[in-house]
Amino acid sequence: MPEGHTLHRLARLHQRRFGGAPVAVSSPQGRFTAAAVDGRVLRISNAWGKHLFHHYADGPVVHVHLGLYGTFTEWERAEELPEPVGQVRMRMVGAEYGTDLRGPTVCEVIDEAQVSDVVAKLGPDPLRSDADPAWAWNRITKSRRPIGALLMDQGVIAGVGNVYRSELLFRHRIDPYRPGRAVSAAEFDAAWTDLVALMKVGLRGGKIVVVRPEHDHGPPSYAPDRPRTYVYRRAGEACRVCGGPIRTAVLEGRNVFWCPNCQK
Ligand SMILES: [Zn+2]
């Protein structure tokens, strides 16, 4: 599932490609009511956690959540628009570019009050300048739930997914099963500051880069086009720091990865 940095990259891309001008919006598949925004000027494209919002002139907002399978495919505009391939939920066409959205969990037109309702359920987003880490800390320090579950809860911190969760906890030597209330304020502060920095790297480069230069050697990454990770998708392999075996288990519906030796 895309993590928050991917949504912020999309928000910025759509602002550059379509912002400040009218956008032809349609639903080749027919499952999205595009008429409410078709031909309107896209004012602002932004993101909060894993939610993308296209704010159009005079009120309507397109709300997108990609879920596990949603993707945007961009194309350069030519005289003839490309035939939609597969189930295109939403097509946006601007002066120079177009993009097709397929397979999202959510693609709907809502109003600003409904945007507020969506955002009210979300925790602070490390990539937003208005993020308030104290909100997340208040939830974590009162909770008996494992920190590895709390980090995946979008109501605690918005935008963290499975890779950042495992890697952040490794970088701070915190066992994913430690209860939230057993995490110290100093540990949380350090982890939050690190998370903001890591997600900004992800936002700039489009890849999750988490391994420090001094550890960036040894076995290759789990996928050829991805940077190395400390623990993510490395179950059974040797820890890049202590050499012990990396473990995995299902926590909050997804596999968490950690080094029992390094993380307490
Ligand atoms: Zn280790």
Residues whose N, C-alpha, C, O or C-beta is under 5 A from the ligand:
A	BS01	ZN	C239 V241 C242 G243 G244 C259 N261 C262
